[in-house]
Amino acid sequence: MRNVYLVMHQMRNDVVELTRRVSGALRAEGIGVCLEPWLKKTVGDDDPCTAEDFPMEAVIAVGGDGTLLRAAQTAIRHEVPLLGINVGHIGFLVETELEHLEEACRRLREDSFAIETRMMLDMVRENGAVRTALNDVVISRGGYAKLIAVKASVGEELIGRYIADGLIVSTPTGSTGYSLSAGGPIVCPEVECMLLSPICPHSLQHRPVVANANQTVTITLDCAPGQNVQLDVDGQKVGLLASNETVQIRRSQTVTKLIRFGTHTFFHRIRAKLTEWSC
């Protein structure tokens, strides 16, 4: 590997020092580095390269899972793999820790890694707008004070009408994120499916549902006229959903490619991270 695009956590106080450390370690292995635009300005890098003209072979995300999800949009747009280096708290998706930076850079130079593909979801609105998610699509009450009502169908069959704070539709990758906090199961990423997890439902009969990855999930907001609720994709607000508006969520033809060094299995990572999360 010869050229990488660097994406960094946006809220760290040590971002300049951290960027120089990571980019220095990469360049020491002969790997060219292009920084994302805001990062260039922050560290005073006057290199004119951009994501569009730089011959990137991978995207490196330095942060936690949120940074990796943001970087994933660049990676899939340029059809290159993604490596996460953890400087966050938990990091279910990231592959390695900052303390192993030099080893990771060496393995990138030597192409000593495997590629793991993760399924994604397309969220399609009535106006035809499409957003792609690696983790999840969330319909929530946002700043609205009351519970909301949403109807969910899988294929042609109604699953239920949820009175709740919202509903999460996630991939297996997203099963360790918001869906897990809402009581959803942890799903091995090799199991291709979609999870429907209600958020604080007002009924004991409503439980998470696992649907076939090749089915289409249809969500309709079933609230009073004039009520809008929040629509998020991979943790980013993408708009408001109006009463009686419908969105469809289905398996995407796009996949995310994650760089793996083979040092930890999925379940090893889950055991370690859940223990850390509980402390």
C-alpha positions as CSV (number, residue, x, y, z in Angstrom):
1,M,0.0,0.0,0.0
2,R,1.4,3.4,-1.0
3,N,-1.2,6.1,-0.3
4,V,-3.8,6.6,2.4
5,Y,-6.4,9.2,3.3
6,L,-6.5,10.2,6.9
7,V,-9.7,11.0,8.8
8,M,-9.4,12.1,12.5
9,H,-11.7,12.5,15.5
10,Q,-12.9,16.1,15.4
11,M,-13.2,16.9,19.1
12,R,-9.8,16.0,20.5
13,N,-7.7,18.7,22.1
14,D,-4.5,16.9,21.0
15,V,-5.6,16.6,17.3
16,V,-2.5,18.4,15.9
17,E,0.0,16.3,17.9
18,L,-2.0,13.1,17.1
19,T,-2.2,13.9,13.4
20,R,1.6,14.5,13.2
21,R,2.3,11.2,15.1
22,V,0.0,9.1,12.8
23,S,1.0,10.8,9.5
24,G,4.7,10.6,10.6
25,A,4.5,6.9,11.3
26,L,2.8,6.3,7.9
27,R,5.4,8.4,6.0
28,A,8.2,6.6,7.8
29,E,7.1,3.5,6.1
30,G,7.0,5.2,2.7
31,I,3.2,5.7,2.6
32,G,1.8,8.9,1.2
33,V,-0.8,10.7,3.3
34,C,-3.6,13.1,2.4
35,L,-5.5,14.8,5.2
36,E,-9.2,15.5,5.2
37,P,-9.9,19.3,4.5
38,W,-10.7,20.5,8.1
39,L,-7.6,18.6,9.3
40,K,-5.3,20.3,6.8
41,K,-6.4,23.7,8.1
42,T,-6.0,22.7,11.7
43,V,-2.4,21.4,11.4
44,G,-1.4,24.0,8.8
45,D,-0.8,21.5,5.9
46,D,-0.7,23.3,2.6
47,D,-0.6,20.1,0.5
48,P,-3.2,20.7,-2.3
49,C,-4.3,17.1,-2.5
50,T,-8.0,16.3,-2.1
51,A,-9.9,13.1,-1.8
52,E,-11.0,13.4,-5.4
53,D,-7.5,13.7,-6.9
54,F,-5.4,11.7,-4.4
55,P,-4.7,8.1,-5.5
56,M,-5.9,6.7,-2.1
57,E,-5.7,2.9,-1.6
58,A,-7.3,3.0,1.9
59,V,-8.9,5.3,4.4
60,I,-7.4,5.5,7.9
61,A,-9.9,6.6,10.7
62,V,-8.3,7.6,14.0
63,G,-10.8,7.9,16.7
64,G,-13.6,5.6,17.8
65,D,-16.6,4.0,16.1
66,G,-18.2,7.4,15.3
67,T,-15.1,8.5,13.4
68,L,-15.0,5.2,11.6
69,L,-18.6,5.6,10.5
70,R,-17.9,9.0,9.2
71,A,-14.8,7.8,7.3
72,A,-16.8,4.9,5.9
73,Q,-18.7,7.3,3.6
74,T,-15.4,8.4,2.0
75,A,-14.2,4.8,1.7
76,I,-17.2,3.5,0.0
77,R,-17.3,6.5,-2.4
78,H,-13.8,5.7,-3.5
79,E,-14.2,1.9,-3.3
80,V,-11.2,1.4,-0.9
81,P,-10.9,-0.4,2.4
82,L,-11.0,1.2,5.8
83,L,-8.8,0.8,8.9
84,G,-9.8,2.1,12.3
85,I,-7.2,3.1,14.9
86,N,-8.8,3.4,18.3
87,V,-8.2,6.5,20.5
88,G,-11.8,6.5,21.7
89,H,-13.5,4.7,24.7
90,I,-15.0,1.5,23.3
91,G,-14.4,1.0,19.6
92,F,-16.2,-2.2,18.5
93,L,-15.4,-1.5,14.9
94,V,-11.8,-0.3,15.0
95,E,-9.1,-2.9,14.3
96,T,-6.1,-1.7,16.4
97,E,-5.0,0.6,19.2
98,L,-2.8,3.6,19.0
99,E,-0.1,1.8,20.9
100,H,0.3,-0.5,17.9
101,L,0.5,2.3,15.4
102,E,4.0,1.5,14.0
103,E,3.2,-2.2,13.6
104,A,-0.1,-1.3,11.7
105,C,1.8,1.0,9.4
106,R,4.4,-1.7,8.6
107,R,1.7,-4.2,7.8
108,L,0.0,-1.7,5.5
109,R,3.2,-1.2,3.6
110,E,3.7,-4.9,3.3
111,D,0.0,-5.5,2.4
112,S,-0.1,-8.0,5.3
113,F,-3.8,-7.8,6.1
114,A,-7.1,-9.3,5.1
115,I,-10.3,-7.6,3.9
116,E,-13.6,-8.2,5.7
117,T,-16.8,-7.0,4.0
118,R,-19.8,-5.7,6.0
119,M,-23.3,-5.3,4.6
120,M,-24.9,-1.9,4.5
121,L,-28.5,-0.6,4.3
122,D,-30.1,1.8,1.9
123,M,-32.7,4.1,3.4
124,V,-35.0,5.4,0.7
125,R,-37.4,8.3,1.2
126,E,-40.6,9.0,-0.7
127,N,-38.9,11.8,-2.7
128,G,-36.3,9.2,-3.9
129,A,-33.5,10.4,-1.7
130,V,-31.2,7.6,-0.6
131,R,-28.8,7.4,2.3
132,T,-26.5,4.4,3.0
133,A,-25.8,3.2,6.5
134,L,-23.1,0.8,7.8
135,N,-24.6,0.8,11.4
136,D,-28.2,1.9,11.5
137,V,-31.2,4.0,10.5
138,V,-33.0,5.5,13.5
139,I,-36.5,7.1,13.7
140,S,-36.8,8.9,17.0
141,R,-38.8,11.6,18.8
142,G,-35.7,13.8,18.9
143,G,-36.6,16.9,20.8
144,Y,-40.3,16.1,20.8
145,A,-41.7,15.7,24.4
146,K,-44.1,12.8,23.8
147,L,-43.8,9.2,22.6
148,I,-44.2,8.6,18.9
149,A,-46.1,6.0,16.9
150,V,-44.5,4.1,14.0
151,K,-45.7,1.2,11.9
152,A,-43.1,-1.3,10.8
153,S,-43.6,-3.9,8.0
154,V,-41.2,-6.6,6.7
155,G,-42.0,-7.4,3.1
156,E,-45.8,-7.1,2.9
157,E,-46.5,-8.1,6.5
158,L,-47.1,-5.7,9.3
159,I,-44.8,-6.4,12.3
160,G,-46.3,-4.0,14.7
161,R,-47.3,-0.5,15.6
162,Y,-44.8,0.8,18.1
163,I,-45.6,3.5,20.7
164,A,-42.0,4.3,21.8
165,D,-39.2,6.8,21.8
166,G,-38.4,5.5,18.3
167,L,-37.2,2.5,16.3
168,I,-33.8,1.4,15.2
169,V,-33.2,-0.6,12.0
170,S,-29.6,-1.9,12.1
171,T,-27.1,-4.1,10.3
172,P,-25.2,-6.9,12.2
173,T,-22.4,-4.3,12.4
174,G,-24.8,-1.9,14.1
175,S,-25.9,-4.6,16.6
176,T,-23.2,-3.6,18.9
177,G,-24.2,0.1,18.8
178,Y,-27.5,1.9,19.7
179,S,-29.4,-1.3,19.0
180,L,-27.5,-3.1,21.8
181,S,-28.3,-0.3,24.3
182,A,-32.0,-0.6,23.3
183,G,-32.0,-4.3,24.2
184,G,-31.2,-5.8,20.8
185,P,-29.0,-8.9,20.3
186,I,-25.4,-9.0,19.4
187,V,-25.2,-10.5,15.9
188,C,-22.1,-12.0,14.3
189,P,-21.2,-9.9,11.2
190,E,-21.2,-13.0,9.0
191,V,-25.0,-13.4,9.6
192,E,-26.6,-11.1,7.0
193,C,-29.8,-9.8,8.5
194,M,-31.6,-6.6,9.6
195,L,-32.6,-5.9,13.3
196,L,-35.6,-3.9,14.3
197,S,-35.2,-2.7,17.9
198,P,-37.8,-0.4,19.5
199,I,-36.5,2.3,21.8
200,C,-38.2,2.3,25.2
201,P,-41.5,0.8,23.9
202,H,-44.7,1.5,25.9
203,S,-45.7,-2.2,25.7
204,L,-44.0,-5.3,27.0
205,Q,-45.0,-7.3,23.9
206,H,-42.7,-5.3,21.7
207,R,-39.3,-6.9,21.4
208,P,-36.5,-6.8,18.9
209,V,-37.1,-8.6,15.6
210,V,-34.5,-10.1,13.2
211,A,-35.5,-10.0,9.5
212,N,-33.9,-11.6,6.4
213,A,-31.4,-9.3,4.8
214,N,-33.1,-9.7,1.4
215,Q,-36.4,-8.3,2.7
216,T,-37.5,-4.7,2.7
217,V,-38.5,-3.0,5.9
218,T,-41.1,-0.2,5.6
219,I,-41.5,2.3,8.3
220,T,-44.5,4.7,8.4
221,L,-44.8,7.5,11.0
222,D,-48.3,7.2,12.4
223,C,-48.6,10.3,14.5
224,A,-50.9,13.3,14.6
225,P,-50.8,15.7,11.6
226,G,-48.1,18.3,11.8
227,Q,-45.8,16.2,14.0
228,N,-42.3,15.6,12.7
229,V,-39.7,13.2,14.1
230,Q,-36.0,12.9,13.7
231,L,-34.4,10.7,11.1
232,D,-30.7,9.7,11.7
233,V,-28.3,7.6,9.6
234,D,-25.2,6.3,11.3
235,G,-25.6,8.8,14.1
236,Q,-26.0,11.8,11.7
237,K,-29.3,13.7,11.5
238,V,-30.4,13.6,7.9
239,G,-33.8,15.3,8.2
240,L,-37.3,15.1,9.7
241,L,-40.0,12.5,9.0
242,A,-43.5,13.9,8.6
243,S,-46.8,12.3,9.8
244,N,-47.8,9.4,7.4
245,E,-44.5,9.7,5.6
246,T,-42.9,6.3,4.7
247,V,-39.3,5.2,4.4
248,Q,-38.1,1.9,3.0
249,I,-34.9,0.3,4.3
250,R,-33.3,-2.5,2.4
251,R,-30.0,-4.2,1.9
252,S,-27.6,-2.1,-0.1
253,Q,-25.5,-3.3,-3.1
254,T,-22.7,-1.3,-1.5
255,V,-20.5,-2.9,1.1
256,T,-17.9,-1.5,3.5
257,K,-14.4,-3.2,3.4
258,L,-12.6,-3.3,6.7
259,I,-8.9,-3.9,7.0
260,R,-8.2,-6.7,9.5
261,F,-4.8,-7.9,10.8
262,G,-6.2,-11.1,12.2
263,T,-5.1,-10.5,15.8
264,H,-8.6,-10.6,17.3
265,T,-11.8,-12.5,16.4
266,F,-15.2,-10.9,16.5
267,F,-16.1,-12.6,19.8
268,H,-12.8,-11.9,21.4
269,R,-13.3,-8.2,20.6
270,I,-16.9,-8.3,22.0
271,R,-15.7,-9.9,25.3
272,A,-13.0,-7.4,25.7
273,K,-15.0,-4.3,24.8
274,L,-18.1,-5.3,26.8
275,T,-15.9,-5.8,29.9
276,E,-14.3,-2.4,29.3
277,W,-17.8,-0.9,28.8
278,S,-19.0,-2.3,32.2
279,C,-16.2,-0.8,34.2
